[in-house]
Amino acid sequence: MSKATQSLASTRINSLLDANSFVEIGGAVTARSTDFNLTANDTPSDGVITGYGVIDGSLVYVYSQDVSVLNGTVGEMHAKKIANLYDLAMKTGAPVIGLLDCAGIRLQEATDALNAFGEIYMKQTMASGVIPQITGIFGTCGGGLAVIPALTDFTFMAEGKAQLFVNSPNALEGNRKEACDTSSSAFQSEETGLVDVVGPEAEILAKMRALVAMLPENNEDDASYEECTDDLNRVCPDLANCAGDTGIALTQIADNHMFFETKAGYGKDVVTGFIKLNGTTVGCVANRSEIYNAEGEKVETFDGTISARGAKKAAEFVNFCDAFGVPVLTLTNVTGFKASKCSEKYMAKAIGGLTYAFANATVPKVNVIVGKAYGSAYVAMNSKAIGADMVYAWPTAEIGMMDSKMAAKIMYPQADAAELKEKAAEYAALQSGVTSAARRGYVDTIIEPADTRKYVIAAFEMLFTKREDRPAKKHGTV
């Protein structure tokens, strides 16, 4: 073992992995460059510890940057160690986890260091959609290094001390770090949507372990199944009250009430994350109009629409699930698209991406309409029209173009209040009622909210052997 095994970088690895499971690779590697008197510096492991171990018995590859060695900067041999780790991970089909704490590129190695960055990017690109990639940021992650978490599937960030940026806050015209810290975990999780989970270092290492337990090892061999200890027919009596905060609804439906939420601070009108159903990992996407805290107090309210951020977040999540064969469950409760000048800049593109993601995905897809499902927003949310395999709806669901009162006003602009009320009721019965949608085949079964868990479990069991082809092409362009 190298001298670096006693460093903070090593401590993080040991905290992440099962006890005594880490095996170091390349511990004797040091910097090869001799420019700028670099040989005068001791560079154990060239500033990055690489190797493999297990999390809950599952193989993972890990690299952890050692900030005590040349500030953890990335040079030629540093990058080669990471690249070699990716080669092993691709051969064996196991996730790669990177623990970043680095001052950036190693200036003494110049173009060698630049090429080193490119080698890492290339390996990440080749691994994308083949093995899960997870990044944890514990210190500085700036400049070209910020591309690394952007190329991975999930990013965790230590609250307070970690920094993530392409350009530092003070390098942005008209900005100072004191005014807007664009490198902070809050900004990167809430504004850019790059970071999935924020918290103290020990907490995010624990959550990394929890996420790995949810994920397939690779895109072919799925070891994410486990024995279900929950009742498959368990009734969820309070589920009808969770149509607004679907994060709580997903927790109710899940095996043993375990829900791993991703990007919780970004696009909060949409919930994404993983649950287990009958021991199988399922990816979840749900509309959300309100958020309750652990004490049951309502802390945030939304207008029931999809924002551009929410759509982008959902599309990226569905693409990940499809790449790794993870079934997708959606809970639909949406009235339209967010109407604001800011959102409109990105709305059409974001909704196009969401629609494409659902339509393009060939994994089993189940939709439960738990509230309103209006207009094109309903269509984009995994509707039957764009490929949902099974669509369920609660008896109180409303499916149609828009709210019946608004529809009556548009169709009968000269009508008085009494007539409008009559026409609205007529429209609701003929066009917006869940029974009407079921008669047309857009809803397969109307179910009671309390029975949702057993119906979706049965649906995914039925769809387990699903196979679906798409037109031959290199890849889509959306």
N, C-alpha and C positions, 0 to 999 in steps of 0.2 A: 504493500500500500504506500502511496506517496505521502510526502509531508503534508500535502494539502488535505489529507483525510481528517485532520484535526480542526479544519477551518469551519467558518460559518456555513460555507457552501456544502460541506459534508454533513453538518448538523441538520441542514434542511433535507438532504436526501434521506438520512436516517429517520427523520420525523415523518417523512412521506411514506416510506416503504415499510413492509412487515419487518419486524425485528430480526436483525442479523441476516437479512436476505440480499444485501447489496454486494455485488461483485464489480470491482473497478476494472476498467479497460483503458489501456494507454496511460497508466499512472507515471511512467518514466519519460513521457514526451515533454520536451522543452522547446523554447523558441529556437528557430534555425537561423534567423537573421542575425547578422553581426553589425549592421549599420548603427550609427549613433551610439556606439559603445554599449549595445544591447546585451552583449555577452557578460558585461559586468554585473548584470542583474540576475538574481536567482529566480527562475521561472518554473517552479514545480507544477507539473501537469499543464503547463502553458496557460494557467489561469482558468481552466475549466475541468471539472471532474466528470468523467463519463463512465457509464456502466449499465448494469441491469439488475433487476430485483423483482420482487413480487408485491402486489397489493391484493390482499385477501386471496392469495394463492394464484393470482393471474400475473403473467409475465408483463413487465413494462421496461422500457429503456428510459434512462434519465441522464440529463446533463445539467450541471449546476455550476454557474460561473463564480469564480473565487475573486472577490474584489480586493483581497489582500495581495494578489499577484498582478502587478502592473495595472492596478485598478480594474482588473477583470476585462481589459480591452481585448478586442477580437483581432487576432493576427492569423498568419498562414496556418500554423500548426494547430492553433486553437480551433479554427474552422474545420480543419481536416478531421479532427477528433469527432466533432459533431456530425460531419458528413458520413464518416465511417459508422457512427451509431445508427444513422438513418438507413444505411445499407443493410445492417444487421436486422433492424426492425422490419424492413421491407421483405427480407428473406424469410423471416420467421413469423411475420404477420402479427405484430404486437405494437401497442401505442408508444408514442414518444412524448415525454414530458420534459420541457425545458424550464429551468429555474434561473431567471435572468437577474443579474446585478452587475452592471457593466458601465464603464465610462465611455463606451463607444468603440470607434475604430482605433487601432494601434498606429499612431502617426509615424513611428519609426520604421514601419514596414510598408508604408505608402501603397503602391499599386498591388503589392502582394496581399495586403490587407483588404483592399477593395475587391480583388478577385476572390478572396476568402468569403466576403459577404455574399458574392454571387453564387459561390458553391453551395452555401447554406440555402439560399433562396431556391436554387435548382432542386435540391433534395426535397425541400418542403413541397415544392410544386408537384414533383413526381409522386410524393406520398399522399397528396391530397385526395381524399375519397377512397384511399386504399387502407390506411391505418389512421386511427384517431390521433390528433395532435393537440396537446394541451400546453399552455404557457402560464407560468407564474412569474409575476414581476415583484421583486423585493427591494430593489434599489433604483438606480437610474437605467432607463431604457430609452435612449435618444438617438436622433438622426436615422441612419440606415438600419440600426438595430430595431427600430420601431416597426419595420416591415415584418420582422419575424413573428410577433403576435398576430399581425394582420393576416399572415398566411396560415395560421393555425385555426383550429376549430373552436376552441374555448380558451378564454384568457381570465386569469385571476390576478388581483392586484392588492398588495398589502396597503392597508389604509394608513395614511399619514406620511410614511417615509418613501414610498415608491413614487417614481416619476416616469411618465410615458409621453413622449413628444417626438415629432419630426423636427420642428423648429421650436427652440425654447421660448417660453412665454415672453421674455424680454426682447427676443429677436423679432417679435411680431409688431408691425408698425402701429403705433398709437396705443400699445398695451404694455402694462407692467404686471409682473407676477402678483404683486400685492392687490392689484385691481381685479385681475382674472387669471387664475392659475390654470392655464390650459394643459398643464402636465399632471394635474392632480387626479387621483382616483375618482373623485366626484365628477369632474369634467369628462373624463374618458368613459365613465359608465353611463352618465346621464345625458351627455350631449353628443358624443360621437358614437356610442353604442359598441365600441370595440371591446370593452371589458364586461365580462359576464357576472363576476362575483367580486365584491370588495369586502374586506374585513381585516382583523388582526392576523398576523402571520400564522400563528398556530391554527386559527379557525380556517383560513383558506387552504392550508395543507390538509386539514381534515376533510374539507369539502372536495378537494381534488380526489381524495381517496373514495369519497362517496360517489363522485361522478364516474370514476373509472369502473366502479362496481355496476353502474347502470349501462355502460357502453359495450358494444361488440368489440372484440379484439381487432377485427379487420373487416373488410367488406365481403369476405367469403365464409369464414368460419365463425359462427356466432356462438360465443360462450357466455352471453349475457342472461341466459335463463337460470332460474333458481327455483327451488321447491317453494310453492306458495303455502304459507301457513295461515292465510286469511280465508274466510268463508266465501266461496265463489258466488253464492246466492245471497250474500249479505245485503239487506235492505238499508238504504240511506234515507231515513225519514225526514231529515232536515234539508235535503238537497234542493228542494223547491225554493228555499229562502236564499240560495247561493247563486241565483241567476245573474246577479249584479257583480259580485266578486267571484269570478270563476276560478281564481286561484284556490279559494277555499273549496269550491266544488270539486276540483281535481284532487285535492287532498282527501275529500270524502270518498271519492270513487276508488282511489288507489289502494293496492294491497297494503295493509297495515298503516294506511294514511300517510304514506311517504311520497312527497312530491319534491323533486329537485328543479327549482326554477332557474332559468337562464335569462341574462340581461334584464334583471328585475327593475333596474333604474331607468331603462330606456324604453320609449314607446309604451308607456304603462297602460294604454287602452287595449293592448293585446298581451296576453300571457303566453309564454312558451316554457317548456320544460319537459322533464321525463318522469314517468311513473312506472310502476310494475302492475300488470294485470295478469293474474294467474301465473305469476313468476316471470312473465315476459316483459321486456322493456318496450314501452310505447311512448312515442313523442307526442306532445300535446300542444295545440294552438287554440286559444280561446279569446273571444272578445270580453272586455271588462269595462263596466261603467262605474264601479265604485271599489274602494279598497278599505278593508277593515284591519285594524291592528290586532295584536294578540289578546287585548282586553275586550275585543268586540266593539270598539269605537270606530266610527267611520272617519277616516283621515283624508281621503281624497275622493272626488267625484268627477266623472267624465260624462260627455253628452251622448254616449252610445254610438259614436261614429268611429271609423277607422282613420287614424292619422297616417301620414306618409311614413313616419318613423315606425309606427306599429306594423304597417304592411311590409316594410323592408326587413324588420326584425323577424317577422313570421316567415317570409320567403327564404331567408338565409337558413332558418331552422329547418324548414321542410326540405330544402336541398340537402342538408346534412343527413337527415333521416333517410331520404331516398338513396343517397350514396351508400349508406351502410345497412340498408335493408331493415330499418326500424319502422314498424307500422305507425300510422298517424291517426290520432283522434282529435276532432275539432268540436268545440262547443260554440255554437253560433248564437249571437245576440247582438245584432247590429242594425242601425237605422240608415246608414249611408256613409259618405265620406266627409271627413272634417273640412269645414268651410272656413278658411282663413287665408290671408294673402301669403303668409309664410309657407303654410302647408301646400298651397296650390302650386308653388314652384316645383315641387317634387312629386305631387300626388299621382298624376297619370303614370309616370314611370314606375313609381312604387307599387301601384295597384296592378300594373302590367306584370311586374316581377312576381307579385303574389299569385296572380292568376296562373302565370306560366309555371310557377313552382308546383302548385297543386295539380294542374293539368298534366304536367310532365312526369310527375312522380308515379312510379309503378308499384310501390309498396301498398299493402292493404290500407285503405282509407275509410274511416267511419266518421260520420258527422251526426251530432245530436243538436237539434235546434231547441234551445232552452228558453228563448224569448222572442224578440222581434227579428225578422229576417227580411229586410226591405231592399228592393232595387238591385243595382249592380253590385253593391257591397255584399249582399247575400250570395250572389252568383260566384263572386271571387272567393268566398269563404268555404271552399271545398263542397260546393253544391253537386247535386247529381249530374248537372249539365257538364261540369268539367272533370268528372271522373270519380266522384265518391262511390264506393262500392255499396255501402249501406248508409241510409239516412233515416234517423229516428227523430221524432219530435215530441215534445211534451204537449199535453192537451191545450195548454194556455198559449202555445206558440202562435205567432202571426207571421204569415209568409205572403209577400206580395210586393207591389210596386212601391207603396208608401202607406203612411197612416191613412185609415179610411176617411177621417174627417177632412184631411187635406185633399184627398182624391175627390171627395164630393164637392168641395169648394171649386176645384179646377173644372170639373165636368159640368157643374151647375152654378155658374158665376152669378146668375140673377136670382137664385132661390133664396127664400127667407130662412130664418133659423129653424123653423119646424121642418120644412122640406129638407134642409141640409142634414138634419138629424136623422130623418127617415132614410135619405139616400146613403148616408154614411153607414147606417146599420145594414142596409141592403148590400153595399159594396163589401163590407166586412164579411158578411155571410157567404157571398158568392165568390169573392176573390182573395180575401186575406186570411180566411180561416184555415186552420191546419187540416181540416177534413177535406176542403177543396183541393189543397195541394196533394193530399194522399190519393184522392180520386184520380188525379192526373198522373200519378206515379212518381211525383217528385219527392214524396216521403214514403218510405217502405212500411214503417210501422209507427203508430202513435203509442207511446209508452208513458206510464206514470213516472214522475221524477224519481221516486224512491227506488224504482226497479232499474235505474240506468246502469248501475254497475254490472248486474248480471247479463243485461242485454249486450253491452259492448264487449264483455268478455266472450260471450257466445259468438258474436260477430267476428271477432279476431280469431277465434278458434276455427270457425268455418273458413276464414280467408287465409289460413296458415299456408296453404299450398298454392296461393294465387300466382299466376304467371300472366304477364301482359307484355305484348310486343309494341314497339314504336317504329315509325318509319326509319329506314336506314339512313344515317347521317353521321357526320363527324361529331358535331354538337350543335345545340341551339345557340342563338345569338341574343337572347333576351337577358 
